[in-house]
C-alpha cells in the first residue's frame, strides 16, 4: 500500500512473522508492564492471613521433607555437606523457576479478556510472572542466609559470580514461559501437563542429589539441561565449591538459545492469539 504525501512516499507493509523482541515498544508500555507486575504481587497474597510468609513456608516445607526422605532415609550423598544446607541452596532457585514457569505458561489464558480489547505488547503477559515471582524469591533467600549462618558457611570470592546465575535463572523462566504460553493458546494440554512436567524437571536436575553422582561420560550431555547450570552455580557460589565452568557453560548456552527461540516463536504466533483463544 502506497501513501503519497507531497515530498515523500510511505510504504506500509505487514510485519514479518519472525520478529525479535521490540525493546522500544516495551519501553513505551513500561507503565502498563509495571502495573501488571505490581497487580500480580498484590493479588497473590490478598486476603491471606500469613501474607508474604507463604514465600518462606512453601520452600521450607519442601526442604524439610527432602531432608527427611532423601537425607535421612535414602541417605543420598550430599558432597559431604549437611543435607538440609545442600537441599536449601537448590530448592530456593528451583521454587522460583517452577512457580514462574507454571504461572507464565497460563498467563495469556488468564488474561484473555484483555487480549481483544486494546493493543499492547502481548509479550508482557508471560514476562509478568517472571518478574513478580522475584519478590517471593528474594524473601525465600532469607532461608538460605539463616541456614548458612547456622552451619557457619563463610562466603568466598565465588559469590561475585552469583549475579550470573541469577540472570540465567530468570532467562530460563522467561524462555520457558514464552514457549509454553504461546503453545497453551492452541493446545490446552499444556495446562494439564504442567504439574507432571515440573516434577520431571525437578528430578532431571541435581536438586535432591549431587551432579557428581552422574558418570563422567554423561556429564557433558547432562549439563545441557539449563537447570543443572543454575543449581550447580548456586551451590558453588554460596557454599564455596569449585565452579566447573566446563559443565556450566553448556547449560548457559542452552538457556540463551531457549530464550531467543521463545521470543521468536512467541512473536510469530502473536497475530493469532485473539482468533484462537
Protein Blocks (a to p, Z undefined) as FASTA:
>chain_A
ZZdehjaccddddddfbdcddfklmmmmmmmmmmmmmmmmmmmmgoifklmmlmmmmmmm
mmmmmmmmmmmmnopaeehpafklmmmmmmmmmmmmmmmmmmmmmmmmmmmmmmmmpgcd
fklmmmmmmmmmmmmmmmmmmmmmmmmmmnopacdfklmmmmmmmmmmmmmmmmmmmmmm
mmmmmmmmlmmmmmmmmmmmmmmpcfkbcfklpcfklmmmmmmpmklmmmmmmmmmmnop
acdfklmmmmmmmmmmmmmmmmmmmmmmmmmmmmmZZ
